[in-house]
Amino acid sequence: MTSIAIASPAFLSREGFRMIIENNKNFQLVGEITNKREFKEGLQPLKPDILVVDNDSEDFIGIDELSKLTRLSAGIKVLIISDYLKKENIQKLLDDGILGYLTKACEKNEILTALESIAKGEKFICNKILDVVLEKKREGDRNETGLSEREIEIVKLIAEKYSYQEIAEKLFISIHTVYTHRKNIMKKLNMRSPVELILYAMDKGIILPYQN
């Protein structure tokens, strides 16, 4: 069983994470950290396999402190869940060994998938964070279709008849993220069926005619 500690100054965040963790038989909640003093003095005695950090406040646990934790505490893996999307900070933390990075827009299944991946020593970064790192999520990063580059990738793979699981594996994202992209794409394009999506992809040159 994977032991997990929660670090967040916000009561509601801690309660949300607690519910997700305690309702899964593969995880055990071993403690909560609510301030800097508890982070410095109380983390090591808890000996968690994973530390889940709500890092929206720079006054809580700083970037340097998290980086130091990953360097000096090899046994503790870190999952950050934050809407503070400064590219330089994200890149530094990933370079320093943070295994997981999500935003608070991620849903329960994606958080659980991240925890399961991190427990095995694998990295898990949600699509929005990946876009920030790769600088794909900018105002001008749209083409005439009105879709983002990632959404066009999804359309192309759906039109080429890849399964949702295959798309997730190919793009290194969760299957839940694939479903979310598909839902958003269909809503943007005002479509109701995969057939419409394939015809649209052919019309816009995303795939070649008869490739489907």
C-alpha positions as CSV (number, residue, x, y, z in Angstrom):
1,M,0.0,0.0,0.0
2,T,1.3,3.5,-0.9
3,S,1.5,5.9,1.9
4,I,0.5,9.5,1.2
5,A,0.8,12.8,3.0
6,I,-1.1,16.0,2.0
7,A,0.5,19.5,2.2
8,S,-1.9,22.4,1.8
9,P,-2.8,25.5,3.8
10,A,-6.4,25.3,2.6
11,F,-8.9,23.2,4.5
12,L,-11.1,22.5,1.5
13,S,-8.2,21.3,-0.6
14,R,-7.1,19.0,2.2
15,E,-10.6,17.6,2.6
16,G,-10.9,17.0,-1.1
17,F,-7.5,15.2,-1.4
18,R,-8.4,13.2,1.8
19,M,-11.6,11.9,0.3
20,I,-9.9,10.8,-2.9
21,I,-7.1,9.0,-1.0
22,E,-9.1,7.4,1.7
23,N,-11.7,6.0,-0.7
24,N,-9.0,4.1,-2.6
25,K,-7.7,0.8,-1.1
26,N,-4.3,1.2,-2.7
27,F,-3.5,4.3,-0.7
28,Q,-3.1,5.1,2.9
29,L,-3.2,8.7,4.3
30,V,-0.5,9.1,6.9
31,G,-0.7,12.8,7.7
32,E,-1.5,16.4,6.7
33,I,0.8,19.4,6.6
34,T,-0.8,22.8,6.9
35,N,2.1,25.3,7.3
36,K,5.8,25.8,6.7
37,R,6.8,24.7,10.2
38,E,5.0,21.4,9.8
39,F,6.6,20.9,6.4
40,K,10.1,21.5,7.9
41,E,9.6,19.5,11.1
42,G,6.8,17.0,10.5
43,L,7.3,15.6,7.0
44,Q,10.2,13.3,7.6
45,P,8.6,11.5,10.6
46,L,5.6,10.7,8.5
47,K,7.8,8.9,5.9
48,P,5.2,9.1,3.1
49,D,5.9,7.4,-0.3
50,I,4.2,10.4,-2.0
51,L,3.7,14.0,-0.9
52,V,0.7,15.7,-2.5
53,V,1.3,19.5,-2.5
54,D,-1.3,22.2,-3.1
55,N,1.2,24.8,-4.3
56,D,-0.9,27.8,-5.2
57,S,0.6,30.0,-2.5
58,E,4.2,31.1,-2.7
59,D,4.0,31.8,1.0
60,F,3.4,28.1,1.8
61,I,6.2,25.9,0.4
62,G,8.6,27.7,-1.9
63,I,10.0,26.4,-5.2
64,D,13.5,26.0,-3.7
65,E,12.2,24.1,-0.7
66,L,10.3,21.6,-3.0
67,S,13.4,21.3,-5.2
68,K,15.6,20.6,-2.2
69,L,13.1,18.0,-1.0
70,T,13.3,16.0,-4.3
71,R,17.1,16.2,-4.2
72,L,17.7,15.2,-0.6
73,S,14.7,12.9,0.1
74,A,14.9,10.3,-2.6
75,G,12.3,8.2,-1.0
76,I,9.6,10.8,-1.2
77,K,7.9,11.3,-4.5
78,V,6.1,14.6,-5.1
79,L,2.8,15.4,-6.9
80,I,2.0,19.1,-7.3
81,I,-1.6,20.2,-7.9
82,S,-1.6,23.9,-8.7
83,D,-3.1,26.5,-10.9
84,Y,0.0,28.7,-10.5
85,L,1.3,28.2,-14.0
86,K,4.5,30.1,-14.3
87,K,6.5,28.3,-16.9
88,E,10.0,28.9,-15.3
89,N,8.8,27.4,-11.9
90,I,7.2,24.4,-13.5
91,Q,10.3,23.7,-15.6
92,K,12.6,24.0,-12.6
93,L,10.5,21.6,-10.5
94,L,10.3,19.0,-13.3
95,D,14.1,19.3,-13.9
96,D,14.7,18.8,-10.2
97,G,12.8,15.6,-10.0
98,I,9.1,16.3,-9.4
99,L,7.3,13.3,-10.8
100,G,3.7,14.7,-11.0
101,Y,2.2,18.0,-11.9
102,L,-1.6,18.6,-12.3
103,T,-3.9,21.6,-12.2
104,K,-7.0,21.9,-10.0
105,A,-9.1,21.5,-13.2
106,C,-8.1,17.8,-13.2
107,E,-10.8,15.4,-12.1
108,K,-10.7,12.5,-9.6
109,N,-9.8,9.8,-12.1
110,E,-6.8,11.8,-13.4
111,I,-5.6,12.5,-9.9
112,L,-5.8,8.7,-9.1
113,T,-4.0,7.8,-12.3
114,A,-1.3,10.3,-11.4
115,L,-0.9,8.8,-7.9
116,E,-0.7,5.3,-9.4
117,S,1.9,6.3,-11.9
118,I,4.0,8.2,-9.4
119,A,3.9,5.3,-7.0
120,K,5.6,3.2,-9.7
121,G,8.2,5.9,-10.2
122,E,6.7,7.1,-13.4
123,K,6.1,10.8,-14.4
124,F,2.6,12.1,-14.9
125,I,2.0,15.6,-16.2
126,C,-1.5,16.7,-17.2
127,N,-2.1,18.1,-20.6
128,K,-2.4,21.8,-19.5
129,I,0.9,21.7,-17.7
130,L,2.5,20.0,-20.7
131,D,1.2,22.8,-22.9
132,V,2.6,25.4,-20.6
133,V,6.0,23.8,-20.7
134,L,6.0,23.4,-24.5
135,E,4.6,26.9,-24.9
136,K,1.7,25.6,-26.9
137,K,-1.0,27.3,-24.9
138,R,-0.7,30.9,-26.1
139,E,-3.3,33.2,-27.5
140,G,-1.9,33.1,-31.0
141,D,-1.6,29.3,-31.0
142,R,-4.8,28.6,-32.9
143,N,-5.3,27.9,-36.5
144,E,-8.3,28.5,-38.8
145,T,-10.1,25.5,-37.4
146,G,-10.4,27.2,-34.0
147,L,-8.8,24.2,-32.3
148,S,-5.5,24.1,-30.4
149,E,-2.6,22.0,-31.7
150,R,-3.3,19.3,-29.2
151,E,-7.0,19.2,-30.2
152,I,-6.0,18.8,-33.9
153,E,-3.7,15.9,-32.9
154,I,-6.7,14.3,-31.2
155,V,-8.9,14.9,-34.2
156,K,-6.3,13.4,-36.5
157,L,-5.9,10.2,-34.4
158,I,-9.6,9.7,-33.9
159,A,-10.1,10.1,-37.7
160,E,-7.3,7.5,-38.2
161,K,-9.3,5.2,-36.0
162,Y,-7.0,5.0,-33.1
163,S,-8.7,3.8,-29.9
164,Y,-8.9,6.2,-27.0
165,Q,-6.4,4.0,-25.1
166,E,-4.0,4.1,-28.0
167,I,-4.3,7.9,-28.3
168,A,-3.6,8.2,-24.6
169,E,-0.5,6.1,-24.9
170,K,0.7,7.8,-28.0
171,L,0.4,11.3,-26.5
172,F,1.5,10.3,-23.0
173,I,-1.7,11.6,-21.4
174,S,-4.5,9.8,-19.5
175,I,-7.5,8.3,-21.2
176,H,-9.6,10.7,-19.2
177,T,-7.8,13.6,-20.8
178,V,-8.5,12.1,-24.2
179,Y,-12.2,11.9,-23.4
180,T,-12.2,15.5,-22.2
181,H,-10.5,16.7,-25.4
182,R,-13.0,14.8,-27.5
183,K,-15.9,16.4,-25.6
184,N,-14.5,19.9,-26.0
185,I,-13.8,19.4,-29.7
186,M,-17.3,18.2,-30.4
187,K,-18.7,21.1,-28.5
188,K,-16.5,23.7,-30.3
189,L,-17.4,22.2,-33.7
190,N,-21.0,21.7,-32.8
191,M,-20.8,18.0,-33.9
192,R,-22.6,15.0,-32.5
193,S,-20.9,12.0,-34.1
194,P,-17.5,10.6,-35.0
195,V,-18.5,10.4,-38.7
196,E,-19.0,14.2,-38.7
197,L,-15.6,14.6,-37.1
198,I,-13.9,12.4,-39.8
199,L,-15.6,14.4,-42.6
200,Y,-14.5,17.6,-40.9
201,A,-10.9,16.3,-40.7
202,M,-10.9,15.5,-44.4
203,D,-12.4,18.8,-45.4
204,K,-9.8,20.8,-43.4
205,G,-6.9,18.7,-44.6
206,I,-6.1,17.2,-41.2
207,I,-6.2,13.8,-42.8
208,L,-6.2,12.9,-46.5
209,P,-9.4,11.9,-48.2
210,Y,-10.2,8.3,-47.9
211,Q,-7.5,7.8,-45.2
212,N,-10.3,6.9,-42.7
